[in-house]
């Protein structure tokens, strides 16, 4: 009638649906694995699972089963009343029913109190739940006695406990199969010898045998349930181990990812720092070489200075490539779109490379349609792509020819797609090497690296830039016949207007009447001398400051049209100095002085930081005369 739901060791009471696929139980393997609704009753931590199981068993045996015991014996009392009233027609129906009800109610109260107070204290020494389940059987025998004894039809009641316990395990069912028969035989002996009733012993023994056989059959049927519970328990344990293993693996992957990200960030920071440290001396080398090139030098010395500029430019390109590659790996490379004319961007690149092409006796040509409209794209990145591809074509086509071709593929009201082709008749690339051509640190042939130089980063950067601009790139080549690099870029049409681009005619010296006063704030003596020399050559009046603190004092004592501010300096860096100068300007109500960062920090976030503290523009070292001339010309145009 009433059964303990205690499960065998290792068995969890709540069993998930075995048809539920395991893949649906895992929702987020990158951070944590969450169990689906089918497994929410399964605790993954073994110790916590054992505690939860003990809590459930305690709740079952001290609360649930005592409550069901009250209900069960109340129902049995009502059944006794009905049996005596309608089947036996006994005149003592009410007395017998009330007596049994009072007896069982008192027993139920006593059992509930004992279980509530002593169950946990008894622990494994005595299973009080089983004790009271056995006492229930004794009271079932009492019900048989009070409803006629050997003639009672309630004798089948003894089989209910065997059937009830068959759900918890075969051993428990077998115990009650024996115990029930013993209780029946005890009642029969009491009736025959205690009260002297004339019993039909063969019939009573036959009933005992039938009870025993039925109990055995019910207990035997529990064997299949035991097997299924063991299989489910093993499946749950295996699932628990699997999920815990997946969670541990996910944590290890997260840790490995964090370490990899930290290592990548450290590498990127190292490359950025190295770029800064290389750019500062390079700025001095290139700046001094340019100042020397402006002097009236003998031909042999002029040639040496030009070679120095070429070598320094090559080193600068390597530094820029390494820095760009670091930004690509860190996901920090960005696109800044603006209006431009493709013919002017391509023409600037070709003009820049004409001298190198003549030195290598390479014919450099360009074919650009005259009808190309102004577009909105990133001219700096486009210039970098073309410069890289054309430089490679010139380098690998000695005494050959290189051609840049632009063509319009499609256009609608707002957008168009442009095809760029860089064709050469140089050494060519084998089909095997083409597969690795756009991988970083890779060149078509190691012998080519020794012969032609290069880091193997150029084409990897080109591919990343093209994809960053939502384009595609490919190559067609045959060894000994040359190569054609083709990339396509989508662009937005711009309104027809004048697009300002850096041009050589802006490199003009300002007359004395137009002379601008410039404060160069630089802690590196060589960089300071270079900037001062270029600015004086451009006609500006120059003063210098060795750190931010000195710059703040000079800016407060005098008036300057422009302040070129280094960012990393002792005593007070350029950022703090800019903030202080802006504060003094607001306090005094004086006009705003143009402040332009002149720093070896060349990342986009460095520019944003400079603008955020109040600077007006950002120039990356090594600063070229063209860049400073553009700044001065822009400043003069604003003053006018």
Secondary structure as GFF3:
##gff-version 3
##sequence-region A 1 640
A	DSSP	three_ten_helix	22	25	.	.	.	ID=ss1
A	DSSP	three_ten_helix	37	39	.	.	.	ID=ss2
A	DSSP	alpha_helix	46	59	.	.	.	ID=ss3
A	DSSP	pi_helix	60	64	.	.	.	ID=ss4
A	DSSP	alpha_helix	65	82	.	.	.	ID=ss5
A	DSSP	pi_helix	83	88	.	.	.	ID=ss6
A	DSSP	alpha_helix	93	122	.	.	.	ID=ss7
A	DSSP	alpha_helix	128	146	.	.	.	ID=ss8
A	DSSP	three_ten_helix	149	151	.	.	.	ID=ss9
A	DSSP	three_ten_helix	153	157	.	.	.	ID=ss10
A	DSSP	alpha_helix	158	165	.	.	.	ID=ss11
A	DSSP	alpha_helix	170	189	.	.	.	ID=ss12
A	DSSP	pi_helix	190	194	.	.	.	ID=ss13
A	DSSP	alpha_helix	201	293	.	.	.	ID=ss14
A	DSSP	alpha_helix	299	330	.	.	.	ID=ss15
A	DSSP	beta_strand	338	340	.	.	.	ID=ss16
A	DSSP	alpha_helix	342	359	.	.	.	ID=ss17
A	DSSP	beta_strand	363	368	.	.	.	ID=ss18
A	DSSP	beta_strand	375	377	.	.	.	ID=ss19
A	DSSP	alpha_helix	379	395	.	.	.	ID=ss20
A	DSSP	beta_strand	401	411	.	.	.	ID=ss21
A	DSSP	beta_strand	415	424	.	.	.	ID=ss22
A	DSSP	alpha_helix	431	434	.	.	.	ID=ss23
A	DSSP	alpha_helix	446	452	.	.	.	ID=ss24
A	DSSP	alpha_helix	458	468	.	.	.	ID=ss25
A	DSSP	beta_strand	472	478	.	.	.	ID=ss26
A	DSSP	beta_strand	482	493	.	.	.	ID=ss27
A	DSSP	three_ten_helix	504	506	.	.	.	ID=ss28
A	DSSP	three_ten_helix	512	514	.	.	.	ID=ss29
A	DSSP	beta_strand	517	521	.	.	.	ID=ss30
A	DSSP	alpha_helix	525	537	.	.	.	ID=ss31
A	DSSP	beta_strand	541	545	.	.	.	ID=ss32
A	DSSP	alpha_helix	548	557	.	.	.	ID=ss33
A	DSSP	beta_strand	562	565	.	.	.	ID=ss34
A	DSSP	alpha_helix	574	588	.	.	.	ID=ss35
A	DSSP	beta_strand	594	599	.	.	.	ID=ss36
A	DSSP	alpha_helix	604	612	.	.	.	ID=ss37
A	DSSP	beta_strand	617	620	.	.	.	ID=ss38
A	DSSP	alpha_helix	625	639	.	.	.	ID=ss39
###
